[in-house]
Amino acid sequence: MNIYFGQDRTFCVSTIDEINLYLKIPILEGRYIINYSNKLGKKYREQGFHLVETKSQLIGASTVPIKYPLNEFVYKTYLSLLELTQDWNLCRIWNYVPYINNESRGLENYKSFCQGRSLAFESFYGANFSVKLPAGTGIGIADDTYAIYFIAVKENISNVENPEQVSAYKYPPQYGPRSPSFARGTVIKCNGKRIGYLSGTASIKGHDSVGKGNMEKQFEVTLDNMKLVFEGMGFNPGLPDPMLYNRAFTIYLRHPSDLPVVQQMVKKNFAAADRLIYLHSDICRSELDMEIEAIITQK
């Protein structure tokens, strides 16, 4: 499956050999394509998803033209996703939420998205659905099409929380009628090698946003949160050792003008071999300006 950023519109198509998801998210710096699997597998479409399945992995993508509010569309999409993956272990989900900070019928689009997602998890898994929540990203897209893609595996997974953050699914009501439904990170072992999926991570401690208007502070807090989740995954303290792990980071920025500052901080804290892509997207909280996600793969 290939994810293409920097496109004129958002859509998904399948060919004989691959799934291609095109996203209307501008690229600020770095590669424009991310590939998530090069294994040959069964390709098919079901319940609105383009899917590729091997013995050990199911990956898929869907795009949904929407009307506002988002909750009903997201609810139906997530129910389809959960039905498709009921015999698998979901380990990572990406969500691109249309005009994420805008409001419809008095509710922010992100909060409406969270409502639909949470209700779908509850409907499918029951009241204790939080134990099933994998790593996730919910980021803005300037398009009237909602996009989602996921990775599910047969291996056992471990979901990880951050000891210095309230779990997203336990947020108080001020963040919307239903809390965000994701784990801070998910780690698996595939063929004896550890793979860590870091959720979209921002400058939040407890459940409060930190460093409004101060990009250096936001980066500092975000980096600290990343290190805490990586440690919970069983990696070495701090960022995983680049000599032992391949590291890929996606950095979302609300304001393109912040790119030079963030690049300097990344240069000081990350490794030259890291795979980086900087994208222009609104963040789920309007007071925050940056979010970082990662995939860490043992060499």
C-alpha positions as CSV (number, residue, x, y, z in Angstrom):
1,M,0.0,0.0,0.0
2,N,1.3,3.4,-1.0
3,I,0.3,6.7,0.7
4,Y,0.8,9.8,-1.5
5,F,0.8,13.2,0.1
6,G,0.7,16.6,-1.7
7,Q,-2.2,15.6,-4.0
8,D,-4.9,17.8,-5.5
9,R,-7.7,15.7,-4.0
10,T,-8.2,12.8,-1.7
11,F,-9.1,9.4,-3.1
12,C,-8.1,5.7,-3.1
13,V,-7.7,3.3,-6.0
14,S,-6.5,-0.3,-6.3
15,T,-4.5,-1.9,-9.1
16,I,-3.5,-5.5,-9.7
17,D,-0.4,-5.0,-7.6
18,E,-1.1,-2.3,-5.0
19,I,-3.4,0.0,-3.1
20,N,-2.8,3.7,-3.6
21,L,-4.2,6.3,-1.2
22,Y,-3.9,9.9,-2.4
23,L,-4.2,12.6,0.3
24,K,-4.7,16.4,-0.1
25,I,-2.1,17.2,2.5
26,P,0.7,19.6,1.4
27,I,4.3,18.5,1.8
28,L,6.6,21.0,3.5
29,E,9.8,18.9,3.3
30,G,10.7,15.2,2.7
31,R,9.4,12.3,0.6
32,Y,5.9,12.4,-0.8
33,I,5.2,8.7,-0.6
34,I,5.1,6.2,2.2
35,N,5.0,2.5,1.5
36,Y,3.6,0.1,4.2
37,S,4.1,-3.3,2.6
38,N,5.9,-4.9,-0.3
39,K,4.6,-8.4,0.3
40,L,2.5,-10.2,-2.3
41,G,-1.0,-10.8,-1.0
42,K,-4.6,-11.2,-1.8
43,K,-6.1,-7.9,-2.9
44,Y,-9.9,-7.2,-2.7
45,R,-12.5,-4.7,-1.8
46,E,-15.1,-5.1,1.0
47,Q,-17.3,-2.7,2.9
48,G,-15.8,0.3,1.2
49,F,-12.2,-0.6,2.0
50,H,-9.4,-1.5,-0.4
51,L,-7.6,-4.4,1.2
52,V,-4.4,-6.5,0.9
53,E,-4.1,-9.6,3.0
54,T,-1.2,-11.9,3.7
55,K,-1.0,-14.8,6.2
56,S,0.2,-12.4,8.9
57,Q,-1.1,-9.0,8.0
58,L,-4.2,-7.2,6.8
59,I,-3.8,-3.6,5.6
60,G,-6.5,-1.4,4.1
61,A,-7.7,2.1,3.2
62,S,-10.9,3.9,2.5
63,T,-12.0,7.4,1.5
64,V,-15.5,8.7,2.3
65,P,-17.0,11.9,0.9
66,I,-18.8,13.4,3.8
67,K,-21.5,15.8,4.9
68,Y,-21.4,17.5,8.2
69,P,-21.5,16.6,11.1
70,L,-19.0,13.8,10.8
71,N,-20.1,11.4,13.5
72,E,-22.5,9.3,11.4
73,F,-20.1,8.8,8.6
74,V,-17.2,7.9,11.0
75,Y,-19.5,5.6,13.0
76,K,-20.4,3.6,9.9
77,T,-16.8,3.5,8.6
78,Y,-15.4,2.2,11.9
79,L,-18.1,-0.4,12.2
80,S,-17.0,-1.7,8.8
81,L,-13.4,-1.6,9.8
82,L,-14.0,-3.5,13.0
83,E,-16.0,-6.2,11.2
84,L,-13.3,-6.6,8.6
85,T,-10.6,-7.0,11.3
86,Q,-12.5,-9.1,13.9
87,D,-10.2,-12.0,13.4
88,W,-7.1,-9.8,13.5
89,N,-5.3,-7.5,16.0
90,L,-5.5,-3.9,15.0
91,C,-2.2,-2.3,15.7
92,R,-2.3,1.1,13.9
93,I,-5.0,3.4,12.4
94,W,-4.5,6.7,10.6
95,N,-7.4,9.2,10.3
96,Y,-7.5,12.3,8.2
97,V,-10.3,14.5,9.4
98,P,-11.9,17.1,7.2
99,Y,-11.4,20.7,8.4
100,I,-10.7,19.3,11.9
101,N,-11.1,22.5,13.9
102,N,-14.2,23.8,12.1
103,E,-17.6,23.5,13.8
104,S,-20.8,21.9,12.5
105,R,-24.1,22.3,14.5
106,G,-22.1,23.7,17.4
107,L,-19.6,20.8,17.7
108,E,-16.0,20.9,16.5
109,N,-15.4,18.4,13.6
110,Y,-12.7,16.6,15.6
111,K,-15.1,16.1,18.6
112,S,-17.8,14.9,16.2
113,F,-15.2,12.5,14.7
114,C,-14.3,11.2,18.2
115,Q,-18.0,10.7,19.0
116,G,-18.6,8.5,16.0
117,R,-15.4,6.5,16.5
118,S,-16.0,5.9,20.2
119,L,-19.6,4.8,19.6
120,A,-18.5,2.4,17.0
121,F,-15.9,0.8,19.3
122,E,-18.5,0.6,22.1
123,S,-21.1,-0.9,19.8
124,F,-18.7,-3.6,18.5
125,Y,-16.7,-4.4,21.6
126,G,-19.0,-3.4,24.5
127,A,-18.4,-1.0,27.4
128,N,-14.8,-2.2,28.0
129,F,-13.7,-1.4,24.5
130,S,-10.6,0.6,25.7
131,V,-8.6,-2.5,26.0
132,K,-8.9,-3.0,22.2
133,L,-7.7,0.5,21.2
134,P,-4.5,0.6,19.1
135,A,-2.2,3.4,18.2
136,G,-3.8,6.1,16.2
137,T,-3.5,9.5,14.5
138,G,-6.3,12.0,14.0
139,I,-5.0,14.9,11.9
140,G,-6.6,17.6,9.8
141,I,-7.1,17.5,6.0
142,A,-8.5,20.5,4.0
143,D,-10.9,18.4,1.9
144,D,-14.5,17.3,2.3
145,T,-13.3,13.6,2.1
146,Y,-12.5,11.6,5.2
147,A,-9.6,9.2,4.7
148,I,-8.6,6.2,6.9
149,Y,-6.0,3.5,6.6
150,F,-4.9,0.7,9.0
151,I,-2.6,-2.2,9.8
152,A,-3.8,-5.3,11.5
153,V,-1.7,-8.4,12.3
154,K,-2.0,-12.0,13.6
155,E,0.8,-11.5,16.2
156,N,-0.1,-10.5,19.7
157,I,0.1,-6.8,20.3
158,S,0.7,-4.6,23.4
159,N,-0.9,-1.2,23.7
160,V,1.1,1.4,25.7
161,E,0.1,4.5,27.6
162,N,2.1,7.5,28.8
163,P,2.5,7.8,32.6
164,E,2.6,11.6,32.4
165,Q,-0.6,11.8,30.3
166,V,-4.2,11.0,31.0
167,S,-5.1,8.2,28.6
168,A,-7.0,9.8,25.7
169,Y,-10.0,7.5,26.2
170,K,-10.3,8.9,29.8
171,Y,-10.3,12.6,28.9
172,P,-12.8,14.7,30.9
173,P,-16.0,16.0,29.1
174,Q,-14.5,19.3,28.3
175,Y,-12.8,17.6,25.3
176,G,-16.1,16.5,23.7
177,P,-19.1,14.3,24.2
178,R,-16.9,11.2,23.7
179,S,-13.2,10.8,24.4
180,P,-10.7,10.1,21.7
181,S,-10.3,6.4,21.2
182,F,-6.6,5.4,20.8
183,A,-3.6,4.1,22.7
184,R,-0.5,6.2,22.9
185,G,1.4,3.5,21.2
186,T,1.3,-0.1,20.1
187,V,4.2,-2.6,19.9
188,I,4.4,-6.0,18.2
189,K,7.0,-8.6,17.6
190,C,7.1,-9.8,14.0
191,N,9.6,-12.6,13.1
192,G,11.3,-12.0,16.4
193,K,11.8,-8.3,15.7
194,R,10.2,-5.5,17.6
195,I,8.0,-2.9,15.8
196,G,6.7,0.2,17.6
197,Y,3.9,2.4,16.4
198,L,3.9,5.8,18.1
199,S,0.5,7.5,17.9
200,G,0.3,11.1,16.9
201,T,2.0,12.8,19.8
202,A,1.7,16.5,20.9
203,S,2.5,18.9,23.7
204,I,0.1,17.6,26.3
205,K,0.7,16.7,30.0
206,G,-2.0,15.2,32.1
207,H,-4.8,16.3,29.7
208,D,-3.7,19.9,29.4
209,S,-2.1,21.5,26.3
210,V,1.4,23.0,27.0
211,G,3.3,25.8,25.3
212,K,0.6,27.6,23.4
213,G,2.3,30.0,20.9
214,N,5.8,28.6,21.8
215,M,7.0,26.1,19.3
216,E,10.2,25.3,21.1
217,K,8.3,24.5,24.3
218,Q,5.8,22.4,22.3
219,F,8.7,20.4,20.7
220,E,10.3,19.9,24.0
221,V,7.2,18.5,25.6
222,T,6.3,16.4,22.6
223,L,9.8,14.9,22.5
224,D,9.5,14.0,26.2
225,N,6.2,12.3,25.6
226,M,7.6,10.3,22.7
227,K,10.5,9.1,24.9
228,L,8.1,8.0,27.7
229,V,6.0,6.0,25.3
230,F,9.0,4.4,23.6
231,E,10.3,3.3,27.0
232,G,6.9,1.8,27.7
233,M,7.2,-0.2,24.5
234,G,10.4,-1.7,25.8
235,F,12.9,0.3,23.8
236,N,16.0,1.8,25.4
237,P,15.3,5.0,27.5
238,G,15.1,8.1,25.3
239,L,14.6,7.7,21.5
240,P,15.3,4.1,20.3
241,D,18.9,3.6,19.3
242,P,19.3,4.4,15.5
243,M,22.1,1.8,15.3
244,L,19.6,-0.9,16.3
245,Y,16.3,0.4,14.8
246,N,15.1,2.0,11.6
247,R,13.2,5.1,12.6
248,A,10.6,6.9,10.5
249,F,8.9,10.1,11.7
250,T,6.0,12.1,10.3
251,I,5.8,15.7,11.6
252,Y,2.6,17.7,11.1
253,L,2.8,21.5,11.4
254,R,-0.1,23.9,11.5
255,H,1.9,26.8,10.3
256,P,4.5,26.3,7.4
257,S,6.4,29.3,8.8
258,D,7.4,27.1,11.8
259,L,9.3,24.6,9.5
260,P,12.8,26.1,9.9
261,V,12.6,26.3,13.7
262,V,11.3,22.7,14.0
263,Q,13.9,21.4,11.5
264,Q,16.7,22.9,13.7
265,M,15.3,21.1,16.8
266,V,14.9,17.9,14.9
267,K,18.5,18.2,13.7
268,K,19.7,18.5,17.3
269,N,17.6,15.6,18.6
270,F,17.1,13.1,15.8
271,A,19.6,11.0,13.8
272,A,20.8,11.8,10.3
273,A,19.6,8.4,9.1
274,D,16.0,9.0,10.2
275,R,13.3,9.1,7.5
276,L,11.4,12.3,7.9
277,I,8.5,13.9,6.3
278,Y,7.0,17.3,7.2
279,L,3.4,17.9,6.4
280,H,1.1,21.0,6.6
281,S,-2.0,20.0,8.6
282,D,-4.2,21.4,11.3
283,I,-3.8,19.7,14.7
284,C,-6.7,18.1,16.7
285,R,-6.4,20.9,19.3
286,S,-6.6,24.4,18.0
287,E,-4.1,25.7,20.5
288,L,-1.4,23.3,19.4
289,D,0.8,23.7,16.3
290,M,2.7,20.4,16.0
291,E,2.2,16.7,16.2
292,I,4.7,13.8,15.6
293,E,4.1,10.1,14.9
294,A,6.7,7.4,14.3
295,I,7.3,3.8,13.3
296,I,10.3,2.1,14.8
297,T,11.5,-1.2,13.3
298,Q,14.2,-3.4,14.7
299,K,17.0,-4.0,12.2
